[in-house]
Amino acid sequence: MGCGIGLIKYLLFIFNFIFAVCGLGILSLGVVIHLRVVNLSEQLDTNLTFPSITLIVVGSIIFVISFFGCCGAIRESHCMTITFASFLLFILLVQVAVAVYAFVVVKNIEKQGNITENYRTLFPSYYAKPENREVVDLVQSTLQCCGIDSPMDFDKLGPIPWSCCNKPEGDTCSANESAQEGCVQAIKDALNTAGTILGSIAIAVAGVELIGIIFALCLANSIRNSERRGYRV
């Protein structure tokens, strides 16, 4: 096996080690996001869990695939290297689909799921229903927004809650202390940003995976040629 292919072998091993770490990172990120949006998704009657579930699945698959890549590279196994390349091609196609979903569907989820209309419906019962208050507080504290369109929306409900100005839970805010942006617009902006970030990450990782596929096929071809010549280095 020549120096060039030997270099590819170790580059592929390093690539897969980093890839495994990235897989665990994506898996962890998916779990964290899922735990934060699952209740919000139920209350708003909108599917916000697809991106997080996708991250969990993709992260798990990436970690398993990286195992085949590391073993195939370090042991110079033609079968495992080809298996790795095939799996990597599959996950690349999945990530392209995720990128399309993120750019097209997540960024336009407002039009499909009427998420802001559902938010407008549950907001008036902020002080009447604890479960709705929990959702509104989560949205307001996370997105740094207040009310539907402005803090003035609380005038007919009661005092402006702590989540509008990030005070300790149970405190109240004045109109001047509160975030001035309404949560309907903040939700739309957050969905657009999330779609752009998720899609961009998926495309970037897909580009790295394409390089990994090329390296794996080059290494597999070299291993097969070495086996045919009857020696291994």
C-alpha positions as CSV (number, residue, x, y, z in Angstrom):
1,M,0.0,0.0,0.0
2,G,1.6,3.3,-1.1
3,C,2.2,6.3,1.1
4,G,-0.7,8.2,-0.4
5,I,-3.2,5.4,0.5
6,G,-1.5,5.0,3.9
7,L,-2.2,8.7,4.5
8,I,-5.8,8.2,3.5
9,K,-6.1,5.3,5.9
10,Y,-5.1,7.4,8.9
11,L,-7.0,10.4,7.7
12,L,-10.1,8.2,7.4
13,F,-9.5,6.9,10.9
14,I,-9.2,10.5,12.3
15,F,-12.2,11.6,10.3
16,N,-14.3,8.8,11.8
17,F,-13.1,9.5,15.3
18,I,-14.2,13.2,14.9
19,F,-17.3,12.0,13.2
20,A,-18.2,9.8,16.1
21,V,-17.8,12.7,18.5
22,C,-20.0,14.8,16.2
23,G,-22.6,12.1,16.2
24,L,-22.7,12.1,20.0
25,G,-22.9,15.9,20.0
26,I,-25.8,15.8,17.5
27,L,-27.5,13.1,19.6
28,S,-27.2,15.1,22.8
29,L,-28.4,18.3,21.1
30,G,-31.4,16.4,19.8
31,V,-32.3,15.1,23.3
32,V,-32.0,18.6,24.8
33,I,-34.1,20.2,22.1
34,H,-36.7,17.4,22.3
35,L,-37.1,17.8,26.1
36,R,-37.7,21.6,25.7
37,V,-40.2,21.5,22.8
38,V,-42.2,18.3,23.5
39,N,-44.6,20.1,26.0
40,L,-44.7,23.2,23.8
41,S,-45.6,21.1,20.8
42,E,-48.5,19.4,22.6
43,Q,-50.0,22.7,23.9
44,L,-49.7,24.5,20.5
45,D,-51.0,21.4,18.6
46,T,-48.1,21.7,16.2
47,N,-45.4,19.2,15.3
48,L,-42.3,20.9,16.6
49,T,-40.6,17.6,17.6
50,F,-39.6,16.4,14.1
51,P,-36.3,18.3,14.0
52,S,-35.2,17.1,17.4
53,I,-36.2,13.5,16.7
54,T,-34.3,13.7,13.4
55,L,-31.2,14.9,15.2
56,I,-31.5,12.0,17.7
57,V,-31.8,9.4,14.9
58,V,-29.1,11.0,12.7
59,G,-26.7,11.3,15.7
60,S,-27.2,7.7,16.6
61,I,-26.7,6.5,13.1
62,I,-23.6,8.6,12.6
63,F,-22.1,7.1,15.7
64,V,-22.7,3.5,14.5
65,I,-21.4,4.3,11.0
66,S,-18.3,5.8,12.5
67,F,-17.6,2.5,14.2
68,F,-17.5,0.7,10.9
69,G,-15.3,3.4,9.4
70,C,-12.7,3.3,12.3
71,C,-12.5,-0.5,12.3
72,G,-12.4,-0.7,8.5
73,A,-9.6,1.9,8.2
74,I,-7.4,0.6,11.0
75,R,-7.8,-3.1,10.2
76,E,-7.8,-2.4,6.4
77,S,-11.0,-4.4,6.0
78,H,-12.4,-4.1,2.5
79,C,-15.8,-5.3,3.6
80,M,-16.1,-2.9,6.6
81,T,-14.8,0.0,4.5
82,I,-17.4,-0.6,1.8
83,T,-20.1,-1.0,4.5
84,F,-19.0,2.3,6.0
85,A,-19.1,4.0,2.6
86,S,-22.6,2.6,1.8
87,F,-23.9,3.7,5.2
88,L,-22.4,7.1,4.9
89,L,-24.0,7.5,1.5
90,F,-27.3,6.6,3.0
91,I,-27.0,9.1,5.8
92,L,-25.9,11.8,3.4
93,L,-29.1,11.3,1.4
94,V,-31.1,11.5,4.7
95,Q,-29.3,14.7,5.7
96,V,-30.0,16.3,2.3
97,A,-33.7,15.5,2.9
98,V,-33.4,17.1,6.4
99,A,-31.8,20.2,4.9
100,V,-34.7,20.5,2.4
101,Y,-37.2,19.9,5.2
102,A,-35.5,22.6,7.3
103,F,-35.4,25.2,4.6
104,V,-38.8,24.6,3.2
105,V,-41.1,23.1,5.9
106,V,-39.7,24.4,9.2
107,K,-39.4,28.0,7.9
108,N,-43.0,27.8,6.7
109,I,-44.5,25.8,9.6
110,E,-46.5,28.9,10.5
111,K,-48.5,28.6,7.4
112,Q,-49.1,24.8,7.8
113,G,-49.6,24.4,11.5
114,N,-51.1,27.8,12.5
115,I,-48.8,27.9,15.4
116,T,-49.3,31.6,16.1
117,E,-53.0,31.2,16.0
118,N,-52.8,28.5,18.5
119,Y,-50.7,30.7,20.7
120,R,-53.2,33.5,20.4
121,T,-55.9,31.0,21.5
122,L,-54.1,29.8,24.7
123,F,-52.7,33.2,25.7
124,P,-56.0,34.6,27.2
125,S,-56.1,31.8,29.7
126,Y,-52.7,32.5,31.1
127,Y,-53.9,33.1,34.6
128,A,-56.8,30.6,34.3
129,K,-54.9,27.5,33.2
130,P,-51.5,26.5,34.7
131,E,-50.6,24.4,31.7
132,N,-51.1,27.3,29.3
133,R,-49.2,29.6,31.7
134,E,-46.3,27.2,31.6
135,V,-46.1,27.3,27.8
136,V,-46.4,31.1,27.7
137,D,-43.7,31.6,30.3
138,L,-41.4,29.2,28.4
139,V,-41.9,31.1,25.1
140,Q,-41.5,34.5,26.7
141,S,-38.4,33.7,28.8
142,T,-36.7,31.8,25.9
143,L,-37.5,34.2,23.1
144,Q,-37.2,37.4,25.2
145,C,-40.7,38.5,24.2
146,C,-43.9,39.5,25.9
147,G,-47.6,39.1,25.2
148,I,-49.1,38.4,21.8
149,D,-48.0,41.6,20.1
150,S,-46.7,43.6,23.0
151,P,-46.7,43.7,26.9
152,M,-50.0,45.7,26.7
153,D,-51.8,42.4,26.0
154,F,-51.6,41.7,29.7
155,D,-53.7,44.8,30.5
156,K,-56.9,42.7,30.4
157,L,-55.4,39.7,32.1
158,G,-53.4,40.9,35.1
159,P,-49.9,41.9,36.0
160,I,-47.1,41.3,33.6
161,P,-45.4,38.1,34.7
162,W,-41.7,37.5,35.5
163,S,-41.0,35.8,32.2
164,C,-41.4,39.1,30.4
165,C,-38.3,40.6,32.1
166,N,-36.5,37.4,33.3
167,K,-37.1,38.2,37.0
168,P,-37.3,35.3,39.5
169,E,-40.4,33.2,39.0
170,G,-43.4,34.6,40.8
171,D,-42.4,38.3,40.4
172,T,-44.0,40.8,38.2
173,C,-42.7,43.3,35.6
174,S,-43.5,46.8,34.7
175,A,-44.2,47.8,31.1
176,N,-40.9,49.5,30.9
177,E,-38.9,46.5,32.2
178,S,-40.7,44.0,29.9
179,A,-39.5,42.9,26.5
180,Q,-41.2,45.0,23.9
181,E,-41.5,42.5,21.1
182,G,-44.6,40.4,20.9
183,C,-44.2,36.6,21.0
184,V,-46.1,36.0,17.7
185,Q,-43.4,37.8,15.7
186,A,-40.7,36.3,17.9
187,I,-42.0,32.7,17.2
188,K,-42.0,33.4,13.5
189,D,-38.4,34.8,13.6
190,A,-37.2,31.8,15.8
191,L,-38.7,29.3,13.3
192,N,-37.0,31.0,10.4
193,T,-33.7,31.1,12.2
194,A,-34.0,27.5,13.3
195,G,-34.8,26.3,9.8
196,T,-31.8,28.2,8.4
197,I,-29.4,26.9,11.0
198,L,-30.6,23.3,10.9
199,G,-30.5,23.3,7.1
200,S,-27.0,24.9,6.9
201,I,-25.6,22.4,9.5
202,A,-27.1,19.5,7.5
203,I,-25.5,20.7,4.2
204,A,-22.1,21.3,5.9
205,V,-22.0,17.9,7.4
206,A,-23.2,16.3,4.1
207,G,-20.2,18.0,2.4
208,V,-17.8,16.4,5.0
209,E,-19.5,13.1,4.6
210,L,-19.0,13.2,0.8
211,I,-15.2,13.6,1.4
212,G,-15.4,10.6,3.7
213,I,-17.1,8.5,1.1
214,I,-14.4,9.4,-1.5
215,F,-11.6,8.5,1.0
216,A,-13.3,5.2,2.0
217,L,-13.8,4.1,-1.7
218,C,-10.1,5.0,-2.4
219,L,-9.0,3.0,0.6
220,A,-11.3,0.0,-0.2
221,N,-10.0,-0.1,-3.8
222,S,-6.4,-0.1,-2.6
223,I,-7.1,-2.9,-0.1
224,R,-8.8,-5.0,-2.8
225,N,-5.8,-4.4,-5.2
226,S,-3.4,-5.4,-2.4
227,E,-5.3,-8.6,-1.7
228,R,-5.3,-9.5,-5.4
229,R,-1.5,-9.0,-5.5
230,G,-1.2,-11.3,-2.5
231,Y,0.3,-8.9,0.1
232,R,-0.8,-6.5,2.7
233,V,1.2,-3.7,4.3
